[in-house]
Amino acid sequence: MFCLETTFLVDLLKGKKRAIETYKKIRDSKLFTTSISAWELIRGPKLVGRKKEFEDALEMLENIDILPFSFNSAKIAVEVERHLREKGMEINLVDVLIASVAIEHGLKLVTRDEHFSRIKGLEVVNY
């Protein structure tokens, strides 16, 4: 089972070769994303008025199970952030929240952002 991170979803929508190849390898598995990635995916096009991109993103998200950021996710996120700070390896807080949802559900995170590999307990699939 896989959690599709924002960069992967964006690249898939843009038809990027590496994202499409990765999707073909995992499409028969159960696929999820987070409510945070869903927000990121629709936020950009909506704020700048790109109606087609916004509608394409909505259509994509309607076909993926979206996992919420829960209280459990919050507890995991605090531990992830603490661990990263102790190691001097801070990353974007939004990415910590996304990772915490994937960890909570035992999902492999599909992303091109290598900094996710710094997070203890998170299995990352880079493409």
N, C-alpha and C positions, 0 to 999 in steps of 0.2 A: 504494500500500500504506500502511496506517495502523496506528499503535500506539495502542491505547485506554488512556488514562490513568485512574487510579482515580476521579477526580471524574466522568468521563464514564460509567464503568461503574456507579457508584452512582446517578447520575441516571437512567440507562437502567433500572436495576432498580426505581427509584421511579416510573417512568413520566412523568418530566418532559418537557414538550412540546418544549423546545429540543433535548434529547438525542435524543428519538425522531425529530424532523425531520432532525437531522444523521445519525442512523443510516440513515434511508431514503436519504439521498444517497450514503452510502459503502458500504452493505451488499453491493453487487456487487463491491467490491474485496476484496483479500486483507486480512483483519483479524488483528491480533496484539495481545497485551498482554505485559507483563513479569512475571517471577516476583515482582517486588517489588509491583506493582499487585495481583497475585493474592493475595499475602499480606495486603496492606492490606484488600482487599475481604472476605476471609473472617475476618480477625482480629477486627474490631469486633463483628459479630454473635455470634461464638463466645465472646468474652470476657464479653459481657453476657447470654448465654443466649437469644438470639433465634434459635431453631431454624429457623423458616420462612425468615427472611432468610439464614441461613447456608446452608440447602439450596438456596435460589434462586441464591445467589452461586456455589455449587459447580456447579449445573446450567449457569449461564451460562458459567463458565470451562471446562467440559468441551467447549464448542463453539467455543472460541477457541484458536488456537495461542499457546502461552506461551513466550516467549523468556527464557532464563536470563541472569542477571548473570554474565558471563564475565570472564576475565582481560583480554581486550580492552576490555570495558566498564569495568573498573577503571582501566585506563590512560586511557581517555577521560574518566572521571569526575574523575580527578585534574587533568587539564587544564582541564576545565570549572570545577571549584571554584577553581583557581588564577586563571583568567581573571576569574571573578566577584569574587573577593576583591580583585584588583588594581583593579577598577573600583568597589569599594565596594558591590557589588550581590549580596551573599550571599542564597541562598535555602535552603530546607529541604534538608538533605543527602539525604533519601530521594528528593526530586524530582530532585536531581542524578543519582542512581543510575538512576532511571527514564529520564531524558533520555539518559543515556549509552548505554543499550541501544537506544533509538530511533535515535540517531546512528550507532551501530555497524552497524545494519541498514539505514540509509538510509530510515527510515520517517517519515512525517508524524505528529506527536503530536496526538491529539485530546483537548482539555482545555478547561475553563473557567477554569483558573488562568492569569492573564495573565503571571505572573512567569516562566513558561517562555520567553516571547519574549526574555528577556534572555540566553538561552544561544546563543552563537555556534555556527553549524553545525546548529542544530535548526530544522526547519520545523514550525511550529505551526498547527494548525487550531483556532481558538477557536469555541465555539458559544454 
